[in-house]
Amino acid sequence: MFCIKDLQRFLHKNFPVLVLYGSASFSENMTEILSYTACRQLSQMVSAIIFFHASEYILAVGIHGRSNVTLKSLLISKNYLLAMILSFLEYFLEIVLCPSLKEYWWVSQTGLAMVVVGEIVRKLAIITAGRCFTHLIKIYHEDHHNLVTHGVYSFVRHPGYSGFLVWAVGTQIMLCNPISTIAFAVVVWHFFAERIPYEEYFLRQFFGHEYEEYANRVSSGVPFVK
């Protein structure tokens, strides 16, 4: 019966160059995947993802109490997982087919800086708003729900969204993923472009003229969204 070993012997005997080239290519690909650049970029990416989601949940529990928080506060959805999987797939394909694309250290470091800045802005937004910050849009006014306009909210109306937008795009710049960088920017921007008007409809219901004056004075924090 013809087996794998027979095939290997046949290839070595009749196509030695092909076998050597295949082995060399595989070795080179593995070298690129396990290179210092790849290990640094991937470790930074994984650390950024873990810290972001863990801190979101921990802050939610600390502010609202464990009984009032669900796993939804981890902010992990099916669409989010799909986007991240596709970004990792792009990374591995490009580092094998075009490894030099990942060697632009200044691009990667710019992405890392965006990740840090985005994380800080978002967490400042959560801490500043306190109990007024929730991961779900409130459609009913609660007694403790006040209009927060101080701190980071004096610069932009939705610093939590601004921070996440910068963070999300930064993760892809950090990986030197050109396709995912554009995709993340478009998708996240579109999400907030639809969410902000919906959320502000209720904020105007809750705070009336006070919110109108605030909205006219302070930008949304998301480009091209009033």
N, C-alpha and C positions, 0 to 999 in steps of 0.2 A: 504494500500500500504506500502511495506517495505521501510523504509527510513534510513537515517544516524543515527538518534537517536535510532531507533530500533537496529541497528548494534552495537552501542556503549553499549546499555544496555545488549545485548547478550554477548558481549566480557567481560564486567565487571562481569557478572554473572557466565560465564563458564570458562573464561580464565583470572582471575584477575592478576596472576603473569605476563602473557604476556603483559597485558596492562600497568602494573606498570613498567616493564622492558623497554617497548617502550617509555614510558613517560620519564623515567630516562635517556635513551640513547639520546633522543632528547634534553633533558635539558643539558646533558653533552656536546653534539655536539655544541650547541649554546654557551655554556660557553667557549669552546675552540675557536670558531670563534670570539667571542667578548672579548677574553682575552687581557691582556696588550701587550703580545708579538705580537699577530696578529694585534692589532691596531697600534702598533709602526711600524712594518714592512710594513704594507699596506699603512700607511700614508707617510712613507719615499718613498715608491715606487711611489705612485701617485704624490708626490711633485717632485720627480726626473724626471718623465715623463713630467709633465707640464712645469717645468723650462727648460728642454732640448729643447722642441719643440718651446716654446714661445721665448726663447732667440735666437734660430736659425733664426726665422722669423724677430725678432726685429733687430738683427745684419745685416741681409741681406738688410732690408729696410734702415737702417742707412748708410750702405756702398754703396749700388747701387741705392737707391732712390725708393720710393713707386711705381712709374710707371714701374719700371724694375723688380719688384718682384711679383711673383704669390704665391698662396697658396701651391704650390709644395715645397716652401722653409720651410714649416712646417715639411717636411720629413715624412709624414704619408701615407703609401701605404697599399693596401689590404693585402699583405703578412705580413707587419709589424703588422697590427691590428690583424691578425690571430695568429701570434706568441705571442703577448701580451695576447690575450684572452686565449690561451692554457696555458700560464704560470700562469695566475690567476686561471685557472681551476685546474691545478696541485697543486697549493698552497692550495686551499680550500679542495681538496680531501685528501691531506696529513695531513692537520691540524685536520681533522675529524678522519681519520683512524690511523694516527700516529703522534699525536701532539708533542711528545717528539723530533721529527725530527727538529722542528722549534725552539727548545730551546737552540741550540748551539749559544750562543750570540756572541762568538768570530768569528764564521764563518759569521754571519750576519753583524757584525761590519767591518770585512774585506771587505765584499761586499760593504758596505756603503763607505768605504775609496776608493775603486776602482771607485765607481760612481763619487765621488768628484774629484779624480785625473783625470779620463777620461774626465770629463766635463771641467776641467781647461785646460788640454792639447788641447782639440779640440777648445775651445774658444780662446786660445792663437794663435792657428794656423790661425783661421779666422781673428783675429785682426791684426796679424803680416802681413798676405798676403794682407789684405785690398781689393782693387778692383780686385786683381788677384785671389781671392778666389771666386768660384762659386759652387753652388750645382749641376750644370750640367757640364759635360765634354765639354770643348771648342775644337771644331774641326777646327776652323779658328783663326788665330792669330790676336789679336787686338793691337792697338798702346800702350794702357796702360798696356798690359800684359807683365810683366817682370819676369825673373826667380828669385824667392825669395830663398835665401840660408842663411839668417841670422836668429837670434833669435832661436826659437824652430826648425826651418828648418835646422839648423846647426847640429842637433842631429839625426833627421830622415827626410826622404824626404816627407813622407805623415803623418804628425802629426795629421791631422784631422781624418784620418782613424784609426790611432793608438788609439786616444782618444775615438772614438766611439766604437771600439772593446772592450777596457777596460770598458767603460761605460755599454755597453750592457750585457757583461758577469757579471759585477758587480751587475747589478740589480737582476739577478737570484741567485747569491751567497747571496745577501742581504736577499732574501726571503727564503734561504735554500732550493731551488728547485734543486735537483740533476739532474733530467732528463732535465729540461729546461736549466740548466747551460751548459751541454754538447751540447745540440741542438743549443743553441745560439752561442756558441763558434765555432762549425762546420759550421753553416750556414753563420754567419757573416764573418768568415775567408774565406770561399769559395767565397763569394761575392766579397771581396776585392782582392782575388787571381786572379780573372778574370778581375776585373775593373782596377787594377794598370797597367798591361801590355798594356791594351787598351789605357788608359790615357797617359802613357809614350810614346807610339808610336807617338802621336801628339806633346808631349813636345820635343821629339827628332827632330821632323820636325821643330818646332819653334826655338829651341835654339842650335841645332846641337852639335858640340864638347863640348860646354860649359855644356850642360846637361849630356853628356856622362861622362865627368870628375866628375861632381857632383854625378852622380849615382854610379860611381865606388868608390867614397870616403865616401858616406853616405848611410846607410842602408835604406830600404823602411819603416821600422817601424812596419811592419806586419810580424810575425814569418814565416819563411820558404818561404818568397816571396822576390826574389832578387830585 
